[in-house]
Amino acid sequence: MTLLEEDMKRIEALGFQREEFAWFDGNFWRLRNVNGHCVFFDPQTRLCKIYPYRPVGCRLYPLIYVEGEGPRVDVLCPNHHTYTEEEVRRNAPLLLRAVKQLFREAGRQLSS
């Protein structure tokens, strides 16, 4: 999951160090994975440890952005079939705003 600067600051305000939960892939900051799942996933409760403070991308998932195509529902999500067209219409502008911000932060241009 890619992270906006605002996501990282929100998580850091909880007392986490950036290096604990994020890594830089050369273009974008991303959430770390531990044992095949997000660093904030609690395997015992099967819940997110920072749910109210989770990144924008987590809030919008399973809506993802595919460069050159635009917003799409991620068919790899086990519940992708429950995401309605209305949810896509409602959340696509939020996703596009977040993607544009990610690209600005990375100093890159978003291709249409």
ZADO-1210 file (C-alpha; in nm, 4 decimals, padded with zeros to 6 digits):
<atoms>
<atom x="00.0000" y="00.0000" z="00.0000" code="MET" pos="1"/>
<atom x="00.1414" y="00.3377" z="-00.0985" code="THR" pos="2"/>
<atom x="00.1477" y="00.6101" z="00.1623" code="LEU" pos="3"/>
<atom x="00.0854" y="00.9818" z="00.1416" code="LEU" pos="4"/>
<atom x="00.2998" y="01.2107" z="00.3531" code="GLU" pos="5"/>
<atom x="-00.0144" y="01.2929" z="00.5539" code="GLU" pos="6"/>
<atom x="-00.0643" y="00.9191" z="00.6207" code="ASP" pos="7"/>
<atom x="00.2878" y="00.8859" z="00.7557" code="MET" pos="8"/>
<atom x="00.2576" y="01.1955" z="00.9748" code="LYS" pos="9"/>
<atom x="-00.0732" y="01.0699" z="01.1165" code="ARG" pos="10"/>
<atom x="00.0864" y="00.7331" z="01.2018" code="ILE" pos="11"/>
<atom x="00.4008" y="00.8966" z="01.3412" code="GLU" pos="12"/>
<atom x="00.1768" y="01.1060" z="01.5696" code="ALA" pos="13"/>
<atom x="00.0684" y="00.7756" z="01.7261" code="LEU" pos="14"/>
<atom x="00.4298" y="00.7197" z="01.8379" code="GLY" pos="15"/>
<atom x="00.5579" y="00.5009" z="01.5543" code="PHE" pos="16"/>
<atom x="00.8866" y="00.5725" z="01.3794" code="GLN" pos="17"/>
<atom x="00.8596" y="00.5886" z="00.9985" code="ARG" pos="18"/>
<atom x="01.1166" y="00.3108" z="00.9573" code="GLU" pos="19"/>
<atom x="00.8970" y="00.0792" z="01.1675" code="GLU" pos="20"/>
<atom x="00.6013" y="00.0886" z="00.9309" code="PHE" pos="21"/>
<atom x="00.7190" y="00.2277" z="00.5963" code="ALA" pos="22"/>
<atom x="00.9812" y="00.1704" z="00.3304" code="TRP" pos="23"/>
<atom x="01.0751" y="00.3711" z="00.0216" code="PHE" pos="24"/>
<atom x="01.0710" y="00.1804" z="-00.3094" code="ASP" pos="25"/>
<atom x="01.2591" y="00.4479" z="-00.5042" code="GLY" pos="26"/>
<atom x="00.9402" y="00.6285" z="-00.6063" code="ASN" pos="27"/>
<atom x="00.6862" y="00.5966" z="-00.3263" code="PHE" pos="28"/>
<atom x="00.6645" y="00.5251" z="00.0443" code="TRP" pos="29"/>
<atom x="00.4845" y="00.1977" z="00.1177" code="ARG" pos="30"/>
<atom x="00.3542" y="00.0128" z="00.4210" code="LEU" pos="31"/>
<atom x="00.5829" y="-00.2616" z="00.5447" code="ARG" pos="32"/>
<atom x="00.4657" y="-00.6203" z="00.5380" code="ASN" pos="33"/>
<atom x="00.5496" y="-00.8708" z="00.8100" code="VAL" pos="34"/>
<atom x="00.4892" y="-01.2415" z="00.7568" code="ASN" pos="35"/>
<atom x="00.2825" y="-01.1703" z="00.4464" code="GLY" pos="36"/>
<atom x="00.0550" y="-00.9036" z="00.5911" code="HIS" pos="37"/>
<atom x="00.0521" y="-00.5357" z="00.6808" code="CYS" pos="38"/>
<atom x="00.2698" y="-00.4391" z="00.9754" code="VAL" pos="39"/>
<atom x="-00.0445" y="-00.3098" z="01.1519" code="PHE" pos="40"/>
<atom x="-00.2467" y="-00.6279" z="01.1078" code="PHE" pos="41"/>
<atom x="-00.2947" y="-00.8142" z="01.4359" code="ASP" pos="42"/>
<atom x="-00.3089" y="-01.1858" z="01.3481" code="PRO" pos="43"/>
<atom x="-00.4671" y="-01.2760" z="01.6831" code="GLN" pos="44"/>
<atom x="-00.7627" y="-01.0376" z="01.6554" code="THR" pos="45"/>
<atom x="-00.7508" y="-01.0261" z="01.2731" code="ARG" pos="46"/>
<atom x="-00.7974" y="-00.6484" z="01.2979" code="LEU" pos="47"/>
<atom x="-00.5981" y="-00.3402" z="01.2052" code="CYS" pos="48"/>
<atom x="-00.4113" y="-00.1983" z="01.5059" code="LYS" pos="49"/>
<atom x="-00.4484" y="00.1605" z="01.3778" code="ILE" pos="50"/>
<atom x="-00.7864" y="00.1336" z="01.2045" code="TYR" pos="51"/>
<atom x="-00.9140" y="00.4875" z="01.2849" code="PRO" pos="52"/>
<atom x="-00.5792" y="00.6273" z="01.1624" code="TYR" pos="53"/>
<atom x="-00.5261" y="00.3960" z="00.8632" code="ARG" pos="54"/>
<atom x="-00.3855" y="00.5323" z="00.5357" code="PRO" pos="55"/>
<atom x="-00.6117" y="00.6786" z="00.2684" code="VAL" pos="56"/>
<atom x="-00.5393" y="00.3842" z="00.0377" code="GLY" pos="57"/>
<atom x="-00.6636" y="00.1424" z="00.3036" code="CYS" pos="58"/>
<atom x="-00.9785" y="00.3495" z="00.3506" code="ARG" pos="59"/>
<atom x="-01.0573" y="00.3353" z="-00.0214" code="LEU" pos="60"/>
<atom x="-00.9617" y="-00.0274" z="-00.0853" code="TYR" pos="61"/>
<atom x="-01.0633" y="-00.2336" z="-00.2841" code="PRO" pos="62"/>
<atom x="-01.0791" y="00.0672" z="-00.5154" code="LEU" pos="63"/>
<atom x="-00.7328" y="00.1004" z="-00.6717" code="ILE" pos="64"/>
<atom x="-00.5769" y="00.3144" z="-00.9411" code="TYR" pos="65"/>
<atom x="-00.4329" y="00.1439" z="-01.2483" code="VAL" pos="66"/>
<atom x="-00.2054" y="00.3831" z="-01.4357" code="GLU" pos="67"/>
<atom x="-00.3345" y="00.4379" z="-01.7874" code="GLY" pos="68"/>
<atom x="-00.6759" y="00.2934" z="-01.6975" code="GLU" pos="69"/>
<atom x="-00.7938" y="00.4830" z="-01.3899" code="GLY" pos="70"/>
<atom x="-00.9915" y="00.3641" z="-01.0859" code="PRO" pos="71"/>
<atom x="-01.0748" y="-00.0068" z="-01.0748" code="ARG" pos="72"/>
<atom x="-01.2005" y="-00.2516" z="-00.8152" code="VAL" pos="73"/>
<atom x="-00.9169" y="-00.4885" z="-00.7242" code="ASP" pos="74"/>
<atom x="-01.0344" y="-00.8362" z="-00.8265" code="VAL" pos="75"/>
<atom x="-00.7680" y="-00.9836" z="-00.5955" code="LEU" pos="76"/>
<atom x="-00.9730" y="-00.8635" z="-00.2981" code="CYS" pos="77"/>
<atom x="-01.1877" y="-01.1522" z="-00.1693" code="PRO" pos="78"/>
<atom x="-01.4817" y="-00.9122" z="-00.1298" code="ASN" pos="79"/>
<atom x="-01.4439" y="-00.7270" z="-00.4600" code="HIS" pos="80"/>
<atom x="-01.7873" y="-00.8461" z="-00.5721" code="HIS" pos="81"/>
<atom x="-01.9543" y="-00.6572" z="-00.2858" code="THR" pos="82"/>
<atom x="-01.8185" y="-00.3174" z="-00.3977" code="TYR" pos="83"/>
<atom x="-02.0984" y="-00.1420" z="-00.5856" code="THR" pos="84"/>
<atom x="-02.0882" y="00.0898" z="-00.8851" code="GLU" pos="85"/>
<atom x="-02.2244" y="00.3610" z="-00.6564" code="GLU" pos="86"/>
<atom x="-01.9236" y="00.3171" z="-00.4269" code="GLU" pos="87"/>
<atom x="-01.6944" y="00.3422" z="-00.7300" code="VAL" pos="88"/>
<atom x="-01.8629" y="00.6666" z="-00.8416" code="ARG" pos="89"/>
<atom x="-01.8540" y="00.8105" z="-00.4897" code="ARG" pos="90"/>
<atom x="-01.4928" y="00.7148" z="-00.4100" code="ASN" pos="91"/>
<atom x="-01.3211" y="00.7528" z="-00.7489" code="ALA" pos="92"/>
<atom x="-01.2724" y="01.1313" z="-00.7056" code="PRO" pos="93"/>
<atom x="-01.1165" y="01.0726" z="-00.3620" code="LEU" pos="94"/>
<atom x="-00.8858" y="00.8088" z="-00.5074" code="LEU" pos="95"/>
<atom x="-00.7828" y="01.0334" z="-00.7975" code="LEU" pos="96"/>
<atom x="-00.7058" y="01.3170" z="-00.5571" code="ARG" pos="97"/>
<atom x="-00.4887" y="01.0834" z="-00.3460" code="ALA" pos="98"/>
<atom x="-00.3077" y="00.9459" z="-00.6531" code="VAL" pos="99"/>
<atom x="-00.2348" y="01.2983" z="-00.7795" code="LYS" pos="100"/>
<atom x="-00.0971" y="01.3851" z="-00.4363" code="GLN" pos="101"/>
<atom x="00.1223" y="01.0718" z="-00.4361" code="LEU" pos="102"/>
<atom x="00.2656" y="01.1649" z="-00.7731" code="PHE" pos="103"/>
<atom x="00.3246" y="01.5274" z="-00.6656" code="ARG" pos="104"/>
<atom x="00.5090" y="01.4043" z="-00.3567" code="GLU" pos="105"/>
<atom x="00.7192" y="01.1733" z="-00.5733" code="ALA" pos="106"/>
<atom x="00.7927" y="01.4546" z="-00.8192" code="GLY" pos="107"/>
<atom x="00.6349" y="01.2575" z="-01.1023" code="ARG" pos="108"/>
<atom x="00.3676" y="01.3300" z="-01.3589" code="GLN" pos="109"/>
<atom x="00.0525" y="01.1220" z="-01.3623" code="LEU" pos="110"/>
<atom x="-00.0208" y="00.9834" z="-01.7072" code="SER" pos="111"/>
<atom x="-00.3863" y="00.9958" z="-01.8088" code="SER" pos="112"/>
</atoms>
